[in-house]
Amino acid sequence: MKRNLFILLIILTGSFAACRSGQKKKEKMENKKEVMVKIETSMGDIMVKLYDETPKHRDNFIKLVEEGTYEGTLFHRVIKDFMIQAGDPESKGAPKGKMLGSGDVGYTIPAEFVYPKYFHKKGALAAARQGDDANPKKESSGCQFYIVTGKVYSDSTLLGMEQQMNQGKLTSAFNALAQKHMKEIYKMRKANDQNALYDLQEKLYAEAEAEAAKQPDFHFTPEQVKAYTTVGGTPHLDNQYTVFGEVVQGMDVVDKIQQVKTDRGDRPEEDVKIIKVSVIE
């Protein structure tokens, strides 16, 4: 009997310890602070917070900050009412007039779209990347990033964008089907068989409509509408580039940077330099 009670005590103690351990982990997660990063530039300081929901981008950004990768780099691409871009290692000490934007750290980061929660509102911190043709998985640059400035949109403009995106579903579905029949299409063109081409087009269009109908219509969320009609942003970039943080202080500095005079390659005529970047404990 005593032996059974002893075993039961061990089991209960173990369960209690496991519960305590689980509670501690839960408390630790709840008390975890968002990572804050200070970007000191030649035009002022910008404070950004990094999202925990994009851990690969967060951890990579912290790694590069701690390695000093960004110190001495430039905001090499600045487009008013759009964004300011930085992080090209080749921009360090780059002579005036040199084209920048192709530098990297030898790797890319898998896309981490947390959409529609995080989108391209003004102040969003996002990862640059190569275009879809060379980068169909939309993987991010290992080092280059941009901060959204954007512009304010009207409700009617956003409605028009919704309609365009929904129409785009049909176009994408049709193009995908046409690609599968490309050999057949080339053969018909070569034979100048217009009737066969028309019949195939009608057939593929009907299939594309059926495929597009399976997908839900696109609509901006109330949060997106509010942001894009008040503070502004770049809605056409949503769900295409990874948003992994946002500016929490120093947006006035970002606005100053976007106002600088640039050359034909969108590089500021007077260098806007990142002096120091540090993780705030």
Secondary structure, DSSP 4 states (H G I P E B T S, - for coil): -HHHHHHHHHHHHHHHHHHHHHHHHHHHHHHPPPEEEEEEETTEEEEEEE-TT-HHHHHHHHHHHHHTTTTT-BEEEEETTTEEEE--GGGTTPPTT---S----S-EE-----TTTS--BTTEEEE----TTT-TT-PEESS-EEEE--B---HHHHHHHHHHHHHHHHHHHHHHHHHHTHHHHHHHHHTT-HHHHHHHHHHHHHHHHHHHHTSPPP---HHHHHHHHHT-B-GGGTTTS-EEEEEEE-HHHHHHHHTS-B-TTS-BSS--BEEEEEEE-
